[in-house]
């Protein structure tokens, strides 16, 4: 099949690529010019305020602005998505730890041998979709149907989710009437211009008896998993983030204002109703009102932080920081989840291979236990020597090495987020509790075994002169330490404002914050259970659902 040849799977005519990029540049420049002018003449109130321009926030703001009679303010703490490290998918690692990253770090934990694990999050227009690895992976049927069960709302289930994806996608691969959409705002394509590593991995998986699928999404969502080329939001070699997909097309309008470099301190709540936000702009603090609804789309860490600073959280914790309690909601900040990415198993090739796209082009989903309702492991091929800081120092891999990383995508460990202080500029304290549940370690043992089987398979031999890491069979405490020392994350922070129909849930199935009116949450924080895939596409789904709920 085409995806196994190493050739280009999807492209536009070369003569048109530069024209498309030029047209997009002109449109983006016009949009930003309009928004800069609007920000200089900022009204004191809007109908809607959306806090955060990530995957969900871009969708919500765009859909609300489609009603020309509604005024919408979108607030983003970071700057515009114009840096070359944003636009070039191959440079995505270069955004981590910069001004485009919030810079959070989980406190040291015993599950990762006392290491402090970075938790990067996008601080830029487009949020994480501007700095991630560009992977468009849709949730498993079991993920969304679980959400429908816990909310009692079938609109959160798989069939409606599939309908949404068909509406919003502009899929560039083989047509599939049930699973894929065409002509929507989200450009996604099978990984293109491949290095030979990616098709070799698929051949190795096939040789070991694992399903090899024509599409990473689609039928995979209702199956027990399999290997495929990744779907990526790369168009003509450039990142097509969710700002370009949803937000920029409305930014020349007069009814939407995007405020960049603006830090939301808290939501203003009077008599149990959200009436505005306190925001810091260029060192000055002001309050901006909202006559209809405020939607927090600030991500799995910042949304919970804003709620707590606004008086919504565990009453005892809030009072300890001198914060007046508006709603006693102990689960704000609880239920923290993230995917674990083990970094990793490495091989040295005979000849160096140039990384393509975002350096990750082929992957597979697999169950460590056949009794699971969906895969809990994601095996990711990374075309650079991806390793944790501890293992990189221990093994000193050659720069030409490539990795197979075992990803734990159904973790049982749960962490918690708490305020450091009542100062909005202080980052919260995150205890992610990574690998605190023994089942998580056991699943990663199976993941490491599969990575080594694949990397040492005959089909990979042309690219595997030697296994660099671990390089031998490990058992007992040596294997456990290899797993704990190698644990990093995908930076998929979710769960801290769990939705549900029970009274302890932070938000209800309509994404209303319990205990406060005119305030909703639409981002990864509302996930009751993390989906078994990269979370960008799921966050877009949440944004569309929020728009549907608001009638937009």
Number of C-alpha atoms within 10 A of each C-alpha: 6 11 21 19 14 17 15 13 20 19 16 11 8 9 8 11 15 12 11 13 15 12 11 14 12 10 16 18 13 15 19 16 13 18 20 15 11 17 14 9 9 13 12 11 18 22 17 24 29 27 31 35 34 31 34 34 37 29 27 30 31 25 21 25 24 16 12 12 10 14 22 28 27 24 26 27 25 23 17 19 21 12 13 13 17 26 19 18 25 20 17 21 14 13 21 18 15 12 13 26 19 20 16 17 17 20 15 17 17 12 23 22 16 12 18 15 20 16 23 24 28 27 28 28 32 30 30 26 28 32 29 25 23 26 24 25 21 27 26 24 21 20 23 23 19 17 24 18 14 16 21 14 15 15 17 22 20 22 13 14 23 21 14 16 22 20 16 21 18 19 23 20 18 13 11 14 10 11 15 23 21 20 13 15 18 24 24 24 24 29 28 24 16 24 19 17 25 27 23 24 27 27 21 23 24 17 15 13 10 17 19 21 19 20 21 24 21 20 18 22 23 15 15 18 24 25 27 28 28 24 25 24 24 24 20 17 17 16 27 25 29 29 23 20 22 25 27 20 15 17 22 19 15 14 20 27 28 25 26 21 18 22 22 26 22 20 26 18 18 12 9 13 16 22 23 26 22 17 21 17 15 9 9 8 14 14 18 19 23 23 15 17 23 27 25 28 32 32 33 25 28 23 28 30 29 21 23 30 24 24 23 28 27 19 18 12 17 23 13 12 14 12 18 15 19 21 19 19 24 17 21 28 32 23 23 30 29 29 27 26 24 28 28 30 27 31 28 21 20 14 12 14 16 14 18 19 25 22 20 24 28 25 23 26 27 21 20 19 13 10 8 12 15 24 26 26 30 27 25 24 26 25 26 21 24 22 27 19 14 16 21 17 10 10 14 13 20 15 11 17 27 31 25 29 29 32 30 29 26 24 25 17 19 18 19 20 23 21 22 15 18 19 12 17 11 11 18 22 19 21 20 27 21 29 25 18 14 11 13 20 20 14 21 26 19 16 25 23 14 21 21 22 14 23 26 18 18 14 20 22 16 13 21 21 15 16 20 20 24 17 13 9 9 14 11 7 9 11 16 19 16 22 25 22 22 24 29 25 21 19 20 24 23 26 31 29 33 26 27 24 16 12 10 16 21 31 27 20 22 19 23 21 24 19 15 18 18 19 23 23 33 35 31 30 34 30 27 23 23 28 27 25 27 23 27 25 21 25 25 28 25 27 27 25 24 25 19 15 12 13 9 16
